[in-house]
Each structure stands twice: as C-alpha cells, then as structure tokens.
Amino acid sequence: MGKTKLTRKEILGDDPIRATMIQIVDTFRTRSKTIGLAAVAAVLIGVGIYFGLQYLAEREMQAQAELTRGMTLFHARIDPSALDDPYGKGPEPLFRNEEARYKAALEGFSSLIAEYGSSKPSLIARYYLGLCQLHLGQPEDAVRNLEEVRRNTSDRTVGYLAKKVLATHYMESGKPGESTVILEGMLEDPQCELPREVLRVDLARAYLAAGKTDDARNAIRKARDEAGTGVLNTMVSRELDRLEGQIPSREPVP
C-alpha cells in the first residue's frame, strides 16, 4: 500500500513553533525584496524567545504537578488493608506500611529530577528524595542529595530545611560536631527563616551529645529568652525542661 500524502496543515499541526518558523521563512522567500534580513532575524529572535518562555512555563507546570503527586505519596496514610494499587480504594493513596509509601514517593521524586533537573520543583523533590532515603535506610544517598540541596542558593528556604535535617542526621549518627557547625551557622545567618528557638533546642541536643554542657546551658538559656507563647513554644519549653534534666547539676540554669 502506498504512503498517504499528508497535507502541510497536518504536518505542522502538532508543532506550533515549527509552523511559525516555516511561515516566516516562506514570507521572507516571497517578499525578499521588501523585507530586510535584519528585520527577519529580529522577528525570528522574538518568536524564539516567546515560544521558549511558553515552553519553559509549561514544563514548570508539569514539574509542579509531578511534585504535588510525589508529596501526596510521601504524606499518604498507612492502612494495613490497602491494596497493591495505592489508589485502589479511592482518590487518596493508601499504603500498607511506611516502607511501601516511601518507596513509591522515592520513585516519583527520582523521575521528576531526571525529567526536570534544572527546575525549582526538582530542587524541592531532591529534598524529599533525601528524606525518603533516610526513612529507607539509605543514609549515604540521602546525605548526598541533602548536601546538594543545602548548597543550592536558588531556594534558600528549602536549603535551610535540608541543613536542619542534616544536622539532626549527623547528631544521630554520632557526629555532633558536624551538627553544631551547621546549626551555629544557621543561627548566625540573619536570613534564616526557621524558628530560632527550635534551632537552639537542636543545638543544645548536639552540645550535650558532644559533652559540651556549658554550651548546652547557654543554648537552653537563649532558647528560653526567644520562646514566646503558643503551641510550638510550649513544646519547646517541655523539651528544654527535658534537656536541663540531662545536664549534671553544677550551677542552676536561670
């Protein structure tokens, strides 16, 4: 059977950028005496910029949709009666256990990073990927991804979150010195948006783990000074009371 000849409209219908470019070239061919080469070049550049921005905006929206899906999986409920298909019981995903949940989320975040590696949603996805890896017992991969987020300056808030997770991980891994370096740096950074009293609680924990009781006392004192009222600060105060109980009595903490 012979080939069916496609019309020009059919060939160009699925590619507006290509269609526009060919139309401009055809115009130049038929009106080359009245249209200067510089004018055509300017039009080509303008069209390229316009469609380039449209393309980037569309990719950003697609990446954001994938990020939302991954975060939905990451925060999904655990239900022992869940089916193999997490959406088998309705529009909200369900998993039998945490391992299954984090594995599904990890796969989604990994795909997003591979497809949209230079986008802002990809950076957030890498942060969540690191969290998934920590939950799944893959600390080396987790640290590598979280360190990459920590060094990225395109979204400072996500970078601070990555630093906090790393500080906790280093302390729990028997590296309180590395934890204190991160936390001290965050507290010295005036642009850090995370609650300072919470960071000081983490710092007090790290100092205690490193045997620096005087530094721990100072961190607790400053945390109390910065704490106000509300549910968060009530929780902070309780944790400070617990930490104070771990410090050998040598002098009272005001």
C-alpha positions in Angstrom: 0.0 0.0 0.0 1.3 3.4 -1.0 2.0 6.1 1.5 -0.7 8.6 2.2 0.4 12.1 1.5 0.0 14.4 4.5 -1.1 18.0 3.9 1.0 20.9 5.0 -1.5 21.6 7.8 -1.4 18.1 9.1 2.4 18.1 9.2 2.6 21.3 11.1 -0.5 21.0 13.3 1.3 19.4 16.3 4.2 21.8 16.3 3.3 25.5 16.6 6.9 26.6 16.9 7.9 24.8 13.7 4.8 26.0 11.9 5.5 29.7 12.8 9.2 29.4 11.8 8.3 27.9 8.4 5.7 30.6 7.8 8.3 33.3 8.5 10.8 31.7 6.1 8.1 31.4 3.4 7.3 35.1 3.9 10.9 36.0 3.5 11.2 34.0 0.3 8.2 35.6 -1.3 9.0 39.1 -0.2 12.8 39.1 -0.1 12.9 42.4 -1.9 11.0 44.4 0.6 11.9 42.6 3.9 15.5 43.1 5.1 17.5 40.3 6.5 18.0 42.1 9.8 14.2 42.6 10.2 13.6 38.8 9.6 16.3 38.0 12.1 14.7 40.2 14.7 11.4 38.5 14.2 12.9 35.1 14.4 14.6 36.0 17.7 11.4 37.5 19.1 9.4 34.4 18.1 12.1 32.1 19.6 12.0 34.0 22.9 8.2 34.0 23.1 7.8 30.3 22.4 10.8 29.5 24.6 9.2 31.2 27.5 5.9 29.4 26.8 7.7 26.1 26.7 9.5 26.8 30.0 6.3 27.8 31.7 4.6 24.7 30.5 7.5 22.5 31.8 7.4 24.3 35.1 3.7 23.5 35.5 4.3 19.9 34.6 7.1 19.6 37.1 4.9 21.2 39.8 2.2 18.7 39.1 4.7 15.8 39.5 6.0 17.4 42.7 2.5 17.6 44.1 1.9 13.9 43.3 5.1 12.9 44.9 4.3 14.9 48.1 0.9 13.3 48.2 2.5 9.9 48.2 5.1 10.9 50.8 2.3 12.1 53.2 -0.2 9.3 52.3 -2.0 7.4 55.1 -1.0 4.0 56.3 -3.7 1.3 56.2 -3.0 -2.4 56.6 -5.9 -3.2 54.4 -4.5 -1.1 51.5 -4.4 -2.7 48.0 -1.4 -3.2 45.8 -2.6 -0.1 43.9 -2.4 2.8 46.3 -5.4 4.4 44.6 -7.4 1.1 44.6 -9.7 2.3 47.3 -10.3 5.9 46.2 -8.7 9.1 45.1 -6.4 9.4 48.1 -3.4 7.0 48.1 -3.1 4.3 50.9 -0.2 2.1 51.7 0.1 -1.0 53.9 3.3 0.3 55.6 5.8 3.1 55.7 8.3 1.3 53.5 5.9 0.9 50.7 4.9 4.6 51.0 8.4 5.9 50.9 9.4 3.6 48.1 6.6 4.9 45.9 7.4 8.5 46.8 11.1 7.9 46.1 10.3 6.6 42.6 8.1 9.7 41.9 10.7 12.2 43.1 13.5 10.4 41.2 11.5 10.5 37.9 10.8 14.2 38.4 14.5 15.0 39.0 15.5 13.0 35.9 13.0 14.8 33.7 13.1 18.3 35.1 16.5 18.5 36.7 17.0 22.3 36.5 13.6 23.4 37.8 12.7 24.7 41.2 10.2 21.8 41.8 13.2 19.5 41.1 15.1 21.1 43.9 12.2 20.5 46.3 11.9 17.0 45.0 15.5 16.3 45.8 14.9 17.4 49.4 12.1 15.0 49.7 14.1 12.3 48.0 16.7 12.7 50.7 14.0 12.3 53.4 12.7 9.1 51.7 16.2 7.7 51.6 16.7 8.4 55.3 13.5 6.6 56.1 14.5 3.6 53.9 17.9 3.2 55.5 20.0 4.7 52.6 21.9 7.4 54.6 24.8 7.8 52.1 22.4 8.6 49.2 20.3 10.8 51.5 23.3 12.9 52.6 24.5 13.3 49.1 21.1 14.7 47.9 20.5 16.8 51.0 24.0 18.3 50.8 23.3 19.2 47.2 20.1 21.0 48.3 22.0 22.6 51.1 24.5 24.2 48.7 21.9 25.4 46.2 21.0 29.0 46.6 18.0 29.2 44.2 15.6 28.5 47.1 17.1 29.4 50.5 14.1 28.1 52.5 14.5 24.6 51.1 18.2 24.9 51.7 17.6 25.7 55.4 15.3 22.8 55.7 17.9 20.5 54.3 20.5 21.9 56.7 18.2 21.2 59.7 17.6 17.6 58.5 21.4 17.1 58.0 22.1 18.5 61.5 19.7 16.0 63.0 21.1 13.1 61.0 24.7 13.9 61.9 23.9 14.1 65.6 22.0 10.8 65.5 24.9 9.3 63.5 27.4 10.1 66.3 28.8 13.2 64.6 27.6 16.0 66.9 30.5 18.2 65.9 29.2 18.4 62.3 25.7 19.0 63.6 26.8 22.0 65.7 28.7 23.6 62.8 25.5 23.6 60.7 23.2 24.8 63.5 25.6 27.6 64.6 25.9 28.7 61.0 22.1 28.9 60.6 21.7 30.8 63.9 24.3 33.3 62.7 22.6 33.8 59.4 20.1 36.7 59.7 18.2 35.5 56.6 17.4 32.1 58.1 13.7 31.8 58.3 13.4 28.8 60.6 12.3 29.3 64.2 15.4 30.2 66.2 14.2 28.7 69.4 13.7 25.3 67.6 17.3 25.6 66.2 18.6 26.3 69.7 16.9 23.2 71.1 18.6 21.2 68.4 21.9 22.9 69.1 21.5 22.1 72.9 21.0 18.5 72.0 24.1 18.5 69.8 26.2 20.1 72.5 25.0 17.6 75.1 25.9 14.7 72.7 29.3 16.2 72.3 29.7 16.6 76.1 29.7 20.4 76.0 27.5 21.0 79.0 28.3 24.7 79.4 27.4 25.4 75.7 24.2 23.4 76.2 23.3 25.5 79.2 23.8 28.7 77.2 21.8 27.4 74.2 18.9 26.5 76.6 19.1 29.9 78.2 18.9 31.7 74.9 16.1 29.4 73.7 14.0 30.3 76.7 14.7 34.0 76.1 13.5 33.7 72.5 10.5 31.5 73.2 7.1 33.2 73.5 3.7 31.7 73.8 1.8 29.3 71.6 1.7 25.6 70.9 5.2 25.5 69.3 6.8 27.3 72.2 5.0 25.1 74.8 6.6 22.1 73.1 9.9 23.9 73.0 9.7 24.6 76.8 8.9 20.9 77.5 12.0 19.8 75.5 14.1 22.4 77.3 13.0 21.0 80.6 13.9 17.5 79.5 17.4 18.7 78.3 18.0 20.5 81.5 17.4 17.3 83.4 20.2 15.7 81.4 22.8 18.3 82.4 24.8 17.5 85.5 23.9 19.9 88.4 26.8 22.3 88.8 25.0 25.6 88.7 21.4 26.4 88.2 20.2 27.5 84.8 18.2 30.8 85.1 
